[in-house]
Amino acid sequence: MENPDGIQAQKYEKHHSFKNFKTRREGVLQYQTDRAKRVLSEWAGGALTTTHSVAAKANFRDVLEAAKNDLNSAGDTALFRITQFIAEEMETYSDEELLRYFYHRYRYDAFPQLKSLDEYPPYLQIEPSALCNFRCVFCYQTDLQYFQKSNPAMGQMSLDLFKAVVDQAEGHIEFLSLASRGEPLMCRDFAGMMEYSRGKFLNLKLNTNASLLTEKNIHAILSGGVKTVVFSADAAEEPLYSQLRVNGKLDRVLKNIDLFSTIRAKEYSNERIITRVSGVKVSDKQDIDSMEKVWGDMVDQIAFVNYNPWENIYEVEKNGIEKPCSDLWRRMFVWHDGLTNPCDTDYRSTLQVGNAREGISRLWTSDRYQALRNAHLNQGRQIVEPCKRCSVV
């Protein structure tokens, strides 16, 4: 399938991929940058410590020292810096929690650039459901031969499997998303997943198209330990919205997000949650100002992310890109059945490394995973399928 407006991405920078970002909290960036420097300075001087188990990690001190040095660097070579959305996340943490946050944030930001690896992925994406009720034009769900209920690879994650994955991640991985190939709210055990996640992670994110938000789901999300709720929407008016989000209805999504905002304000005003409407920028018709006008009173942030042509990854010509994919050092994906994959661009799992039941850490450091990393590092990306067709770097 062709990109709707012919916009092509030669290389897709996965790191900090926001194309536009609007927020109500414009004044926090400098304050939180200064705060980050202070917190790390106090930690280095022994005036601030954390009792969390993360402090026992073998590389804890080295990682925080590197983060401190980068933040105090006057040059442009720093691998770690405070951006607007990081600053807004920082607002929700105590000084002690920031030590834990910076350890995981630095690994997420810098390890893919350094090609560094330790025992756990900096980020884990868990897929409650591989099924979706939308067929967005830029999404791999447009592969109708693959994404259908009769395909054994499609389905929903059981609560037992979810608990097993969460138990492995707790204390080791703080950045997680509940989302991948499908719509999380289609999972019958979604409320139970939210309840089991409560209090376990610093930065749990949920991505949803918001079409299935009900009062029950809203209460589950707001009480379930989610830090960031991302409502996926690419336009603020019809017919553009439904042209991009095929099967979606803008009026329904608007009503649902408004309900979420109302319940949040009335019953969960003390919960440290960030809400964002985020769309994929595929057309010049999409306008961030109109998005802000419609969505701005309902959520904390409005954003577009750059378009990545992944919906036909197995059909496009190889692109000649030799630069290693950063996701090989950044994140790991666990599908609804436990199958574990290095990326979601490879939505058919040709690169799968095993099942999460075997152990997340074991798979992350496995020979099979490392062989893929080595191929990318040694100019072998163009012999790996489908990496040779993918533009993510």
TAKASUL-V339225 format. One record per backbone hydrogen bond with DSSP energy under -1.0 kcal/mol. CO is the residue of the C=O (numbers start at 0). NH is the residue of the N-H. E is the energy in kcal/mol with one decimal. If there is no record, write none. Layout:
co->CO nh->NH e->E
co->CO nh->NH e->E
This chain:
co->2 nh->5 e->-1.4
co->11 nh->392 e->-2.5
co->16 nh->305 e->-1.9
co->19 nh->303 e->-1.7
co->21 nh->301 e->-2.7
co->24 nh->27 e->-1.5
co->27 nh->31 e->-2.8
co->28 nh->32 e->-2.1
co->29 nh->33 e->-2.5
co->30 nh->34 e->-2.2
co->31 nh->35 e->-2.5
co->32 nh->36 e->-1.9
co->33 nh->37 e->-2.2
co->34 nh->38 e->-3.0
co->35 nh->39 e->-2.2
co->36 nh->40 e->-2.0
co->37 nh->41 e->-2.8
co->38 nh->42 e->-2.2
co->39 nh->43 e->-2.4
co->40 nh->44 e->-1.8
co->41 nh->46 e->-2.2
co->41 nh->47 e->-1.1
co->42 nh->45 e->-1.4
co->51 nh->54 e->-1.8
co->52 nh->55 e->-1.9
co->53 nh->56 e->-1.9
co->56 nh->59 e->-1.6
co->58 nh->62 e->-2.5
co->59 nh->63 e->-2.3
co->60 nh->64 e->-2.4
co->61 nh->65 e->-2.1
co->62 nh->66 e->-2.4
co->63 nh->67 e->-2.5
co->64 nh->68 e->-2.5
co->65 nh->69 e->-2.3
co->66 nh->70 e->-2.2
co->67 nh->71 e->-1.5
co->69 nh->72 e->-1.1
co->82 nh->86 e->-2.8
co->83 nh->87 e->-1.9
co->84 nh->88 e->-1.6
co->85 nh->89 e->-2.7
co->86 nh->90 e->-1.4
co->88 nh->91 e->-1.6
co->89 nh->92 e->-2.0
co->93 nh->97 e->-1.7
co->95 nh->99 e->-1.0
co->96 nh->100 e->-2.5
co->97 nh->101 e->-3.4
co->98 nh->102 e->-1.7
co->99 nh->103 e->-1.5
co->100 nh->104 e->-3.1
co->101 nh->105 e->-2.7
co->102 nh->106 e->-1.4
co->103 nh->107 e->-2.1
co->104 nh->108 e->-2.6
co->105 nh->109 e->-3.5
co->109 nh->113 e->-2.4
co->110 nh->114 e->-1.7
co->110 nh->115 e->-2.0
co->122 nh->331 e->-1.6
co->123 nh->176 e->-2.0
co->124 nh->333 e->-3.1
co->125 nh->178 e->-1.5
co->127 nh->156 e->-3.0
co->130 nh->182 e->-2.4
co->135 nh->138 e->-1.9
co->138 nh->141 e->-1.7
co->139 nh->142 e->-2.1
co->141 nh->143 e->-1.8
co->142 nh->145 e->-1.2
co->142 nh->146 e->-2.6
co->145 nh->147 e->-1.7
co->147 nh->150 e->-2.0
co->150 nh->153 e->-2.2
co->154 nh->129 e->-2.8
co->157 nh->161 e->-2.3
co->158 nh->162 e->-2.5
co->159 nh->163 e->-1.9
co->160 nh->164 e->-2.2
co->161 nh->165 e->-2.7
co->162 nh->166 e->-2.6
co->163 nh->167 e->-1.3
co->164 nh->168 e->-1.9
co->165 nh->169 e->-2.6
co->168 nh->171 e->-2.6
co->168 nh->172 e->-2.7
co->173 nh->202 e->-1.9
co->174 nh->123 e->-2.0
co->175 nh->204 e->-2.9
co->176 nh->125 e->-3.1
co->177 nh->206 e->-1.3
co->182 nh->185 e->-1.9
co->183 nh->186 e->-2.0
co->186 nh->189 e->-1.6
co->188 nh->192 e->-2.0
co->189 nh->193 e->-2.2
co->190 nh->194 e->-2.2
co->191 nh->195 e->-2.1
co->192 nh->196 e->-1.4
co->196 nh->199 e->-2.1
co->202 nh->175 e->-2.0
co->203 nh->226 e->-2.9
co->203 nh->227 e->-1.6
co->204 nh->177 e->-2.9
co->205 nh->229 e->-3.4
co->207 nh->231 e->-2.7
co->213 nh->217 e->-2.8
co->214 nh->218 e->-2.4
co->215 nh->219 e->-2.1
co->216 nh->220 e->-2.5
co->217 nh->221 e->-2.6
co->218 nh->222 e->-1.5
co->220 nh->223 e->-1.1
co->226 nh->273 e->-3.2
co->227 nh->205 e->-2.5
co->228 nh->275 e->-2.5
co->229 nh->207 e->-2.5
co->230 nh->277 e->-2.3
co->236 nh->240 e->-2.2
co->238 nh->242 e->-1.7
co->239 nh->243 e->-1.8
co->240 nh->244 e->-3.5
co->243 nh->136 e->-1.8
co->243 nh->245 e->-1.2
co->244 nh->247 e->-2.6
co->245 nh->134 e->-2.2
co->248 nh->252 e->-2.0
co->249 nh->253 e->-2.9
co->250 nh->254 e->-2.0
co->251 nh->255 e->-2.3
co->252 nh->256 e->-2.6
co->253 nh->257 e->-2.2
co->254 nh->258 e->-2.0
co->255 nh->259 e->-2.3
co->256 nh->260 e->-2.6
co->257 nh->261 e->-2.3
co->258 nh->262 e->-2.7
co->259 nh->263 e->-2.5
co->260 nh->264 e->-2.3
co->261 nh->265 e->-2.2
co->262 nh->266 e->-2.7
co->263 nh->267 e->-1.8
co->267 nh->270 e->-1.7
co->270 nh->272 e->-1.8
co->273 nh->228 e->-2.7
co->274 nh->299 e->-1.0
co->274 nh->300 e->-1.6
co->275 nh->230 e->-3.4
co->276 nh->302 e->-2.4
co->277 nh->232 e->-1.6
co->278 nh->304 e->-2.7
co->279 nh->281 e->-1.0
co->282 nh->285 e->-1.3
co->286 nh->290 e->-1.8
co->287 nh->291 e->-2.3
co->288 nh->292 e->-2.1
co->289 nh->293 e->-1.8
co->290 nh->294 e->-3.0
co->291 nh->295 e->-1.9
co->294 nh->297 e->-2.1
co->294 nh->298 e->-1.3
co->299 nh->23 e->-1.3
co->300 nh->276 e->-2.3
co->301 nh->21 e->-3.5
co->302 nh->278 e->-2.2
co->303 nh->18 e->-3.1
co->303 nh->19 e->-1.4
co->304 nh->280 e->-2.7
co->307 nh->309 e->-2.4
co->309 nh->312 e->-1.5
co->311 nh->314 e->-2.1
co->311 nh->315 e->-1.7
co->324 nh->327 e->-1.3
co->325 nh->328 e->-1.9
co->326 nh->330 e->-1.8
co->329 nh->122 e->-1.2
co->331 nh->124 e->-2.7
co->332 nh->340 e->-2.4
co->333 nh->126 e->-2.3
co->334 nh->337 e->-2.1
co->337 nh->355 e->-3.2
co->338 nh->334 e->-3.2
co->339 nh->352 e->-2.3
co->340 nh->332 e->-2.5
co->344 nh->346 e->-1.8
co->345 nh->348 e->-1.9
co->348 nh->351 e->-1.1
co->353 nh->339 e->-3.1
co->354 nh->357 e->-2.8
co->355 nh->358 e->-1.6
co->358 nh->362 e->-2.3
co->359 nh->363 e->-2.6
co->360 nh->364 e->-1.7
co->362 nh->365 e->-1.5
co->365 nh->369 e->-2.5
co->366 nh->370 e->-2.3
co->367 nh->371 e->-1.4
co->368 nh->372 e->-2.1
co->369 nh->373 e->-2.8
co->370 nh->374 e->-2.0
co->371 nh->375 e->-1.8
co->372 nh->376 e->-2.4
co->373 nh->377 e->-1.9
co->374 nh->379 e->-3.0
co->379 nh->382 e->-1.9
co->380 nh->383 e->-1.7
co->383 nh->387 e->-2.6
co->385 nh->388 e->-2.3
co->387 nh->318 e->-2.4
co->390 nh->11 e->-4.1
